[in-house]
Amino acid sequence: MQGPAGNASRGLPGGPPSTVASGAGRCESGALMHSFGIFLQGLLGVVAFSTLMLKRFREPKHERRPWRIWFLDTSKQAIGMLFIHFANVYLADLTEEDPCSLYLINFLLDATVGMLLIYVGVRAVSVLVEWQQWESLRFGEYGDPLQCGAWVGQCALYIVIMIFEKSVVFIVLLILQWKKVALLNPIENPDLKLAIVMLIVPFFVNILISADDEMEESDAEEDLRRLTPLKPAKKKKHRFGLPV
């Protein structure tokens, strides 16, 4: 006759689920949208927004955009980032191994190959907009007075660019069979895996990108001061053709 311990060891209905049956140490399908995963995503969102606010207040006062323009520019990029993020969450569940690893691969591809694709997409769209003289679709320009339709149209164009970028990255994943790669298998704690892919890695990658942007801006301003005695003209800061 089997006791409760025997049932538990075999994972039978009479006892608590066994660690083997529950897949201890694995980042299982759907884990990214469980309570801890959602908490990490919310925390990353707060950190990202705080970083944007900090960057705004570090800008010289004469270069700062009005709050309404800053909000329109920032919200447009935030919508694109949310689209990419939830696309990665959805694609992560397509793996037969470890969805945390696939999310991490997707994120790193977005931060490297994806950036180049977004740059190309924004430049191509900007050329088309200038050619057709669609003034309301020029990124970062919303008319005077502000027109909500201009913001909506620019958001739609930006999402189209995000769809293009994510589609190419997904094709790369399929061709190289990276969806079967489990980068995080050596890590046994599934919560630690979630923290790495949804908070720690994105946090440090964004810091590196922001630091690189500031270094490029400082170098450009220093070169301008050396070449001319005139005061540099006020200039909008851009990333991939979009005001930041």
N, C-alpha and C positions, 0 to 999 in steps of 0.2 A: 504493500500500500504506500503510495507516495504522499508525503507531507507537503506543507506549503513551500518548504525549501526546495523540494524536488520540482514542484510546479514552476517556481520562479526560475530555477536554473534552466528549465526547458522552454520558458516563455509561454506557458499555457495560460488559459484564461483565469484559472483559479488564483494566480499569484501576481505580484507586480511585474511589469515588463522587464525583461533582461536587458543588460547593456548591449549585448550583441544584437538583439532584435531591434533595439532602438537606434543602432548605428552610432554609438558613442564616438566622438572625435570627428565625425563627418559633418560637413556643412550641407544639410539635406535640402532637397527641393522645397522651395517656399520659405526657407529660413530668412531670406533677405527682407521679407515682408512680415515676419513675426514681430512680436512686441519689442524685442531688443534691437532688431534691425531697424524698425521704424524710429525708435529712440535715437539711434546713432545717426540716422538720416536727418532727423530734426536738429540734432546737435550740430551736425556739419552745416546745415542751412544757417543756423544762428552764427556760427563762426565765419562763414562766407560773407554774410551780410555785415557783420561787424568789421571784417577786413575792408570791405568796400567803403564803409563809413570812415574808417581810419585813413584810407587812401585819399578820400575827399578832403578831410580836414588837414592833411599834410600838403595839399596843393597850395601854391601861393594864392592869396585871395583874389588877385587880379586875373587869375586863370580859371577860377572855379565857375562851373556852369550854374545857372539858376537852379533852384531845387526842382522845379517842374521838369526842366530839360534833363537834369541828372536822373530823376525818377523814370522818365520815359526811356532814356538810354539804358539804364540798369535793368528795368523790368523786361525790356526786349531781350536782353542777353539772358536774363534769368529764365524766361520762358524756353529759350533754346536749350539751356543747360538742363532744365527739368525734363524736356523731351528726351535728351540723350540719356539722362540718368534712368528714367523709367523704361526706355528701350533696352538699356543694359540689364536692368532687373528682369525684364521679360526674357531676354535672350539667355540670361544665366541659367534659367530652368531648362534649357534645351540640352544641357550636357548630361551624360550618363555617369559622370564621375563626381565632380565637386563644383556646384554653382558659384561658390565664393571665388574659386580660381578663375572661372570663366568671366565673372564680373571684373576681376582684377585685370585680366588680359584685355578685355574690352576697354576698360578705363585707360590703361597704358597706351593702347593703340589710338584712342581718341586724343590723348595728350601729345602724341607724336605725329603719326600719319594723319590723324584727324585734323590737327591744326593746319597742316599744309592743304588738305582738301577744303577746309573752311576758307582759308585765305584765297585759294583759287576760285571758289564759288562766289565769295563776296566781290572779288575783282571782276569776275565775268558778269555778275548781275549789275555792278556799278557801271560797267561799260555799256550794257544794254540800256540801262536807265538814262544815261547821258545821251545815247544815240537817239532814243525815242523821246527825249525831253520830258520824262515823267518826273516833274519836280517834286511831287509829294512823296515819291519813293526813294529819294536820296537819303541814304542812311544818316541819321542824326539831325535831319532838318525837318521841322514840323510846321513850318509856316508862321506867319505873324499876322493875326493871332494864331495860337496853337490850334491845330486841326487834329481831332482824334482819328479821323480817317487816314491821315498820313501815318500815324503810329500803327494802326491796324494793318495797313498795307505793308509797312516795313517788317512787322512781326511775321506776316504771312510769307514774305520773301525769305526771311531768316529761317523759318521753320522748313521751307523747301530746301534750303542749303543744308540744314541739319539732316533732313531725310536723305539727301544725296550722300553726305558724309557717312552716315550710319549704314547705308546700303553697301557702300564700297567696303567699309570695315567688316561687315558681316560676310561679304563674299570672300574677303581675305581669310577670315576665320574658317570658312567652309573649305577653301582650297587647301589650306595648310593643316586642316584637321586639328586646329588648336582647341576645339571644343571638347576634345578628349584629354587635354593636358590638365593635370592636377598639380599646380604649383605649390599648393599649401598642404599637401598630404603629410609632410613631416610634422605639422602642428596638430596636436591632438585635441586642443580645446576649441570647440566650434564657436564659442563666443569671442575668443581671441581672433579667430579667422575673420569673423564679421567686423570686429573693430579695425583690423588691419586694412580690409578692402573698402570699408565704407567711411572710415574716419581718418586713420593714421596716414595711409598712402595719399589719398586726395588732399589732405591738409598740407603735407610737405611738398607735393607737386605744385599746388597753387602758390605756396611760398616761393618756390624756385621760379615760377613763371612771373610772379609779381616783382621779384628782385631783379630778374633779367630785364623786364620792362623799364624799371626805374634806372638801371645802369645805362641802358640805351638812351633814355631821355636825358640823363645827366651828361653823357658823352656828347650828344648832339648839341646841347646848350653850351657846353664848354668850347666845342669847336667853333660855334657861331660867335661867341664872345672874342675868341682869338682872332677870327678872320675879319671882324667888323667892329668899329667903336660904337655902332648904333645899338640901341636897346632892342632885344629880340621882340618881334611882334607876338601878340597873344595867339596861341595856336591850340586847337583842340587836340587832345591826346586820343590816339586810336589804337585799337588792337584788331588786326585782320580787317581793317577798313571800317570798323565800328567804333564810335566814341566810347571811351571807358572812363 
